[in-house]
Amino acid sequence: MDARRFLADLTAGLTVSFAAISLGAAFGVMSGRGAFAGMIAAAIIPIITSIFGGTRVQASGPTAPMTAISALCVAFAYDTFSGALAEQFITLIFLLNALFLIVAGLLGLGKLISLIPNVVILGFMNGIGLLIWKDQIAKVFAFNNNPIMKGGAALNFGLAAITFGLIFGIVWMVKKFQLRQILRSLISGVLVSLLLMTGFSIATGLMVENVQLGNSVGSVQEFTTMLINYFPTWEILQPKYILLALPYALQLTLLAYLDSLLTALVVDKLNGERSKLNKELVAQGLGNAVSGILQGIPGAQATIRSVLLIKEGAQTRMAGILVGVFALLSIALFGAYLSLVPAAVFVGVLLKAGLDVCNKDFLKYYFQRGWHTSLKRNTQLLFIAYTTIITVMVDLNIAVITGTILFYIGKYFWNVSDSEADFEQVSEQEPKLIAG
């Protein structure tokens, strides 16, 4: 590797690591395992997937969809078990997820991604985004048996709302003032908002609930002991408990499959390359396995971080590896300071993440271009709405499977058509309909 390519990878890796570690901590908190679990995943997963994955330039790690399901896993585990057994059950779920991804890759199932309709993918992504918003709002306002956050609902909601708006404001200002590229690339809206709001909280002495690190440790010996205690033992490896874990592991597998391979296709379009999708699945499985053993949370290839890595000039696999390396250094140097961050600040970060997950392009063009007069577009909207509702109200697996089956039934009998994968092309190809 020549010096110029390495410098490009170094800069891109450092830039994306800011977003990775900030979001990793937020997703760790959301999962119920604590910020430390998310940071471990944000460091370990990109290193392994960048080395072994089928996409040359990528950034994997905890994602909003994966974390939404991980949170359900953690909640169920502690409702069913207690202490070390609950943690062992969580680890079991995450390891099963890893195993299923590896098997899927070895069986060559990566090609099946082309069979899932875009309308179903749009619907389930919207559903995941709504689930994240639902979870965070319930946390702030103490709905669904959530404990009241220290400081009260009004104060915590205010902090979350300001953080949410601040992230957008910082991104807007960076564009507005047209900073030099090297400065622009080092300013993360999430990280800067987190630092500003934490500084404000400390300076004003706000009496609010702070972030819980979770299973963090102070020494290598403590960490090793924790890993041994939380690795599944024969007590948890009973058939009845494995059967309990299977539905959650399958949901995580489906999400990781969709998240990773759809992102790989986006990256391929930007790079003009073709990812090895089955190899990508195996690598994601390996990354999630190691993360789970180290008491992290599972992840997938992250669309926004992968795209950012490319736009920052990443040239080789080393860029993704450096994302993880810099995240590891951040854990070592600054991990303990996360306990100073108000929990409501991460609520604001997660509300932004939930909004990012939702696809807004279809609805934008639906209203802008008069698609309400089109039977084709209304049918597509119906499939999107169905998958969204079933994802939120019933189950992700059921939403994707039934949505896909219904789509192909509609296609066979009534010639139902799928929506575009890239809506930027629609504005050029489909003229605006004018009433009358």
C-alpha positions in Angstrom: 0.0 0.0 0.0 1.5 3.4 -1.0 1.6 6.3 1.4 -1.1 8.3 -0.3 -3.7 5.5 -0.2 -2.9 4.8 3.4 -3.3 8.5 4.3 -6.7 8.6 2.6 -7.7 5.4 4.5 -6.4 6.9 7.8 -8.3 10.2 7.4 -11.5 8.4 6.4 -11.2 5.8 9.1 -10.7 8.5 11.8 -13.6 10.5 10.5 -16.1 7.6 10.5 -14.8 6.4 13.9 -16.3 9.5 15.5 -19.8 8.5 14.3 -19.2 4.8 15.0 -18.2 5.2 18.6 -20.9 7.8 19.4 -23.7 5.7 17.8 -22.2 2.5 19.2 -22.6 3.9 22.7 -26.1 5.1 22.0 -27.1 1.8 20.5 -25.6 0.0 23.5 -27.7 2.0 25.8 -30.8 1.4 23.7 -30.1 -2.4 23.7 -30.3 -2.5 27.5 -26.8 -3.9 27.7 -25.2 -0.5 28.4 -22.9 1.9 26.4 -19.9 -0.4 26.8 -21.5 -3.2 24.9 -22.3 -0.9 22.0 -18.7 0.5 21.9 -17.2 -3.0 21.9 -19.3 -3.9 18.9 -18.5 -0.6 17.2 -14.8 -1.5 17.5 -14.7 -5.2 17.0 -17.2 -5.8 14.1 -15.7 -3.4 11.6 -12.2 -4.9 12.0 -13.4 -8.4 11.4 -15.8 -7.6 8.5 -13.3 -5.4 6.8 -10.7 -8.1 6.8 -13.0 -11.0 5.8 -16.0 -9.3 4.1 -17.1 -9.4 0.6 -17.4 -5.6 0.2 -14.0 -4.0 -0.3 -14.7 -0.6 1.4 -17.3 -0.8 4.2 -18.1 0.2 7.8 -20.0 -2.4 9.8 -21.1 -2.2 13.4 -24.3 -1.7 15.5 -27.2 -0.4 13.5 -30.6 1.0 14.5 -32.6 -2.0 13.2 -30.3 -4.6 14.8 -30.4 -2.7 18.1 -34.2 -2.5 18.1 -34.4 -6.3 18.1 -31.4 -6.7 20.5 -33.4 -4.6 23.0 -36.3 -7.0 22.8 -33.8 -9.9 23.3 -32.3 -8.3 26.4 -35.7 -7.4 27.9 -37.0 -10.9 27.3 -33.9 -12.5 28.8 -34.2 -10.5 32.1 -38.0 -11.2 32.2 -37.2 -14.9 32.0 -34.0 -15.4 33.8 -31.9 -13.5 36.4 -28.3 -12.6 36.9 -25.6 -14.5 34.9 -28.2 -16.8 33.3 -29.9 -13.8 31.7 -26.6 -12.7 30.2 -25.8 -16.2 29.1 -29.2 -16.4 27.3 -28.5 -13.1 25.6 -25.1 -14.4 24.5 -26.7 -17.6 23.2 -29.1 -15.5 21.0 -26.3 -13.5 19.6 -24.2 -16.6 18.9 -27.1 -18.3 17.2 -27.5 -15.2 15.0 -23.8 -15.4 14.1 -24.1 -19.1 13.3 -27.2 -18.6 11.0 -25.4 -15.8 9.1 -22.4 -18.0 8.5 -24.5 -20.9 7.4 -26.5 -18.6 5.1 -23.3 -17.5 3.5 -21.9 -21.0 3.1 -25.2 -22.1 1.5 -25.0 -19.3 -1.0 -28.2 -17.6 0.1 -26.9 -14.1 -0.6 -28.5 -14.2 -4.0 -32.0 -14.3 -2.5 -31.7 -10.6 -1.6 -32.9 -9.8 -5.2 -36.2 -11.6 -4.5 -37.4 -9.3 -1.7 -39.5 -6.5 -3.2 -38.4 -2.9 -2.6 -41.9 -2.1 -1.2 -41.4 -4.7 1.5 -37.9 -3.4 2.3 -39.2 0.2 2.5 -42.0 -0.9 4.8 -39.9 -2.8 7.3 -37.3 0.0 7.4 -40.1 2.4 8.3 -41.4 0.0 10.9 -38.0 -0.3 12.5 -37.7 3.5 12.6 -41.1 3.8 14.3 -40.2 1.1 16.8 -37.1 3.1 17.8 -39.2 6.3 18.3 -41.8 4.3 20.2 -39.1 2.9 22.5 -37.4 6.2 23.2 -40.6 8.1 23.8 -41.8 5.4 26.2 -38.4 5.7 28.0 -38.6 9.5 28.4 -42.3 9.6 29.5 -42.2 6.4 31.6 -44.7 4.5 29.4 -44.9 0.7 29.3 -43.7 0.2 32.8 -40.5 2.2 32.2 -39.1 3.8 35.4 -39.3 7.6 35.6 -36.0 9.1 34.6 -34.2 11.2 37.2 -35.0 14.9 36.6 -38.5 14.2 35.3 -40.1 13.8 31.9 -40.2 17.5 31.0 -36.5 18.1 31.6 -35.3 14.9 29.9 -37.6 15.5 26.9 -36.2 19.0 26.6 -32.6 17.7 26.5 -33.5 15.0 24.0 -35.3 17.5 21.7 -32.4 20.0 21.9 -29.9 17.2 21.1 -32.1 16.1 18.1 -32.3 19.6 16.7 -28.6 20.3 17.4 -27.5 17.4 15.3 -29.3 18.9 12.3 -28.1 22.4 13.2 -24.5 21.4 13.2 -24.7 19.6 9.9 -26.4 22.7 8.4 -23.8 25.1 9.8 -20.9 23.0 8.4 -22.5 23.2 5.0 -23.4 26.9 5.4 -20.0 28.1 6.2 -18.3 26.0 3.5 -15.4 24.8 5.7 -12.4 23.2 4.1 -13.0 19.5 3.3 -10.5 18.3 5.9 -12.3 20.3 8.7 -15.7 19.3 7.4 -14.9 15.7 7.5 -13.8 15.8 11.2 -17.0 17.4 12.4 -19.6 14.8 13.3 -23.0 16.3 14.2 -23.7 13.4 16.6 -20.3 13.7 18.4 -20.3 17.5 18.6 -23.9 17.5 19.9 -23.0 14.9 22.5 -20.0 16.9 23.7 -21.9 20.2 23.8 -24.9 18.8 25.7 -22.7 17.0 28.2 -20.7 20.1 28.8 -23.9 22.1 29.3 -25.2 19.5 31.8 -22.0 19.5 33.8 -21.7 23.3 33.8 -25.3 23.9 34.9 -25.3 21.1 37.4 -28.4 19.5 36.0 -29.7 16.7 38.2 -30.6 14.2 35.5 -30.0 10.5 34.8 -26.7 9.7 33.2 -25.7 7.0 30.8 -25.1 3.5 32.3 -22.0 1.8 31.0 -23.4 -1.7 31.7 -20.9 -4.6 31.9 -17.8 -2.4 31.9 -14.7 -3.6 33.7 -11.6 -2.1 35.3 -9.0 -4.7 34.5 -8.2 -7.5 32.1 -8.8 -10.1 34.8 -12.3 -8.7 35.6 -13.1 -8.7 31.9 -11.9 -12.3 31.5 -14.0 -13.4 34.5 -17.1 -11.7 33.1 -16.6 -13.4 29.7 -16.4 -16.8 31.4 -19.4 -16.2 33.6 -21.6 -14.9 30.7 -20.7 -17.5 28.1 -23.5 -20.1 27.7 -23.2 -23.0 30.1 -24.9 -26.4 29.9 -27.6 -24.9 32.2 -28.7 -22.6 29.5 -27.9 -24.9 26.5 -31.0 -27.0 27.1 -33.3 -27.6 24.1 -36.2 -25.7 25.7 -34.0 -22.6 26.1 -32.5 -22.9 22.6 -36.1 -23.0 21.2 -36.8 -19.8 23.2 -33.8 -18.1 21.7 -34.5 -19.2 18.1 -37.2 -16.6 17.2 -35.0 -13.7 18.3 -31.9 -15.1 16.6 -33.9 -15.5 13.4 -35.1 -11.9 13.6 -31.6 -10.7 14.0 -30.4 -12.9 11.2 -33.0 -11.5 8.8 -32.2 -8.0 9.7 -28.5 -8.5 9.4 -29.0 -10.2 6.0 -31.1 -7.3 4.7 -29.1 -4.5 6.3 -25.7 -5.8 5.2 -26.6 -6.9 1.7 -28.6 -3.8 0.8 -25.8 -1.7 2.0 -23.4 -3.7 0.0 -25.5 -3.0 -3.1 -25.4 0.7 -2.4 -21.6 0.6 -1.9 -21.2 -1.3 -5.2 -23.2 1.4 -7.0 -20.9 4.1 -5.6 -17.7 2.2 -6.3 -18.7 0.5 -9.6 -17.8 -2.9 -8.1 -19.6 -6.1 -7.2 -19.5 -7.4 -3.7 -19.3 -11.1 -2.9 -22.5 -11.3 -0.9 -22.1 -14.7 0.5 -18.6 -13.8 1.8 -20.1 -10.7 3.3 -22.7 -12.8 5.3 -19.9 -15.1 6.6 -17.9 -12.1 7.7 -20.9 -10.4 9.4 -21.5 -13.7 11.3 -17.9 -13.9 12.4 -18.0 -10.2 13.6 -21.2 -10.7 15.5 -19.9 -13.9 17.1 -16.8 -12.2 18.5 -18.8 -9.2 19.6 -21.3 -11.5 21.4 -18.5 -13.4 23.1 -17.0 -10.1 24.3 -20.4 -9.0 25.6 -21.1 -6.6 22.8 -24.2 -6.4 20.6 -24.7 -7.7 17.1 -24.4 -5.5 14.0 -24.5 -5.3 10.3 -23.0 -3.3 7.5 -24.1 0.3 8.2 -25.3 2.2 5.2 -24.6 5.8 6.3 -21.1 5.0 7.8 -20.2 2.9 4.7 -21.2 5.7 2.3 -19.4 8.3 4.5 -16.3 6.2 4.4 -16.3 6.2 0.6 -17.1 9.9 0.3 -14.2 10.7 2.6 -11.9 9.0 0.1 -11.3 5.5 1.5 -9.3 3.4 -0.9 -8.8 -0.1 0.7 -10.1 -2.4 3.3 -7.7 -0.7 5.7 -10.1 2.2 6.1 -12.8 -0.1 7.7 -10.1 -1.7 9.9 -9.0 1.7 11.1 -12.6 2.6 12.0 -12.5 -0.2 14.5 -8.9 0.5 15.7 -9.8 4.2 16.4 -12.9 3.1 18.2 -10.9 0.7 20.4 -8.5 3.6 21.3 -11.6 5.8 22.1 -12.8 3.1 24.5 -9.4 2.9 26.2 -9.0 6.7 26.5 -12.5 8.1 26.9 -14.8 5.2 27.8 -15.1 6.0 31.5 -16.2 9.6 30.7 -19.4 8.4 29.1 -21.0 8.1 32.5 -21.1 11.9 32.5 -23.4 12.0 29.5 -27.1 12.6 30.3 -29.2 9.6 29.2 -31.6 12.0 27.5 -28.9 13.1 25.1 -28.6 9.6 23.8 -32.4 9.6 23.4 -32.0 12.5 21.1 -29.3 10.7 19.1 -31.5 7.6 18.8 -34.5 9.7 17.6 -32.2 11.0 14.9 -31.1 7.4 14.1 -34.7 6.3 13.9 -35.6 9.1 11.5 -32.6 8.1 9.3 -33.8 4.5 9.1 -37.2 5.6 7.7 -37.3 6.0 3.9 -38.8 9.4 3.1 -38.3 9.4 -0.6 -41.4 7.5 -1.6 -43.8 9.7 0.3 -42.0 12.8 -0.9 -42.5 11.9 -4.5 -46.0 10.6 -3.8 -47.1 14.1 -2.8 -44.8 16.1 -5.0 -45.6 14.3 -8.2 -49.3 13.6 -7.8 -48.9 9.8 -7.4 -52.2 9.6 -5.6 -53.9 9.5 -9.0 -51.9 6.4 -10.0 -53.3 2.9 -9.2 -49.7 1.5 -9.5 -48.4 4.0 -6.9 -51.3 3.6 -4.5 -50.8 -0.2 -4.6 -47.1 0.2 -3.8 -48.1 2.5 -0.9 -50.5 -0.2 0.4 -47.7 -2.8 0.5 -45.3 -0.3 2.2 -48.0 0.5 4.8 -48.9 -3.1 5.4 -45.2 -4.1 6.0 -44.7 -1.1 8.3 -47.8 -1.9 10.4 -47.1 -5.6 10.7 -43.5 -4.8 11.7 -44.6 -2.5 14.5 -47.7 -4.3 15.7 -46.8 -8.0 15.1 -43.3 -9.2 14.1 -40.6 -8.3 11.7 -40.2 -11.8 10.3 -43.9 -12.1 9.7 -44.0 -8.7 8.0 -41.2 -9.5 5.5 -42.4 -13.0 4.8 -46.1 -12.3 4.4 -45.4 -9.0 2.6 -43.2 -10.8 0.0 -45.7 -13.6 -0.5 -48.6 -11.1 -1.0 -46.5 -9.1 -3.4 -45.8 -12.1 -5.6 -49.4 -13.1 -5.5 -50.4 -9.6 -6.6 -47.7 -9.7 -9.3 -48.9 -13.0 -10.7 -52.7 -12.3 -10.7 -52.9 -8.5 -11.1 -49.5 -7.5 -12.5 -48.5 -5.5 -9.5 -45.2 -3.7 -10.0 -42.5 -2.9 -7.5 -41.2 0.5 -6.6 -37.8 1.8 -7.7 -34.7 1.1 -5.7 -33.3 4.6 -6.5 -35.8 7.4 -6.3 -33.4 10.0 -7.7 -34.1 8.5 -11.2 -37.8 8.9 -10.8 -37.8 12.7 -11.0 -36.2 12.5 -14.4 -38.3 9.6 -15.8 -41.8 10.3 -14.5 -43.4 13.6 -15.2 -45.5 15.3 -12.6 -49.2 14.6 -13.0 -51.5 17.7 -13.2 -55.1 17.4 -12.0 -57.7 18.2 -14.7 
